[in-house]
Amino acid sequence: MIETPLADVDAWVNHFSAHELPVLRHTRQQLDEAAARMGAVSGREIAGIVLRDPLLAVRVLRYIQPLTGRRLHHDVATIAGSIMMLGVEPFFRHFEWLPTLEDQLKSAPQALLGAVQVIQRAQRAARYAYEWALWRKDLDVEEVTLAALLHDLAEILLYAFAPKLALALRDRQRDDPALRSAVAQESVLGLRLLAIQGALCRVWHVPELLRTLIDDEHAEQPRVKNVALAVALARHLAHGEQDAALPDDLKAIGKLLNLSESALNERLGLGLAPPAPEVPKNG
């Protein structure tokens, strides 16, 4: 386990690349159950399992990309496409006996809790992204869903491989809610998680399309905005429905989906109060 910040982005990338990524214990149990009825399980069912675990999702993408270069003239940017290319039996043969996050962090229960909370946030973001992409009639809904699931991958990896640093970062932001994430990360790690994540995506050959969808710098594009807003809403709701950023989230999401804030509020199943009306200026 890493206990002090590494020298630079390359050092982080090298460390993560040199170690096998764990998955959730529940994910491994689901895969074991599916493998036991291999003749009857579908690629869609397997994809559904993978798309609930960002750690397994990136493992699948990382494994499939070198193979696509030899067989196809384009990247495979979905889990369903990856499984279709591999085949069900080869998939199970390669992804068996996976290490679990629970075992890896058994001596750091607070870090395990933190990692699971980030994963649950990613799952929620992926659900929002999926629903909104359907509403927007996106050409490939899974690409948007997968991008939302992987958006905060570097934070999950930090908990998995550097639990003390991850908890220090969490505590820094918890003690000062107004502190920007980038500032907190630079204070604790000496760099931003976004830099690590961007480098990992390149080294692990994550498809360029997904790298674009994950990158908030391209948020002027509707698909990227779909991902960014889903991630933001999930993150702010993790703080509770009184989070000060939620009204701005809802306004932006309503604009993206062409829904009124009240209709969006109802669609999301949130009990948020409508924003106070603006007071007209005198004169």
HELIX and SHEET records of a PDB file:
HELIX    1   1 VAL A    9  ALA A   18  1                                  10    
HELIX    2   2 ARG A   25  ALA A   35  1                                  11    
HELIX    3   3 GLY A   43  VAL A   50  1                                   8    
HELIX    4   4 PRO A   54  ARG A   71  1                                  18    
HELIX    5   5 ILE A   79  LEU A   86  1                                   8    
HELIX    6   6 VAL A   88  HIS A   94  1                                   7    
HELIX    7   7 LEU A  101  GLN A  104  1                                   4    
HELIX    8   8 PRO A  109  TRP A  135  1                                  27    
HELIX    9   9 VAL A  141  LEU A  150  1                                  10    
HELIX   10  10 LEU A  153  PHE A  161  1                                   9    
HELIX   11  11 PRO A  163  ASP A  175  1                                  13    
HELIX   12  12 SER A  181  LEU A  189  1                                   9    
HELIX   13  13 LEU A  193  VAL A  203  1                                  11    
HELIX   14  14 GLU A  208  ILE A  214  1                                   7    
HELIX   15  15 ASP A  216  HIS A  218  5                                   3    
HELIX   16  16 PRO A  222  LEU A  237  1                                  16    
HELIX   17  17 LEU A  246  LEU A  257  1                                  12    
HELIX   18  18 GLU A  261  LEU A  268  1                                   8    
END                                                                             
